[in-house]
Amino acid sequence: MIEVFKTNVHEPAKAAELVSLLSGHFPGGRINFDLDDCDRILRIDKPGLCSDTVIELMNAEGFQCAVLE
C-alpha cells in the first residue's frame, strides 16, 4: 500500500536524510519525497505501514507531517 503524506520539508539534503532515517524504520519500503509539489509530498510504499509511526518520526525530527487525503 502506498501512503502519501503532506510535509513541510523544503531542502533536498534534509529529505535525503529523512529517507535514510525512515528506511531504517521501514526496511524494504520504497520511500521518496516530491519537493516540487506544493504539499512537499512524502510517499512510502510498504505493506502494513503505520501512518502514525511515520508522523511521530517526522515530528521528532522537527517536521510537520499529515496523511494526504
Secondary structure, 3 states (H helix, E strand, C coil): CEEEEEECCCCHHHHHHHHHHHHHHCCCCEEEEECCCCCCEEEEECCCCCHHHHHHHHHHCCCCEEECC
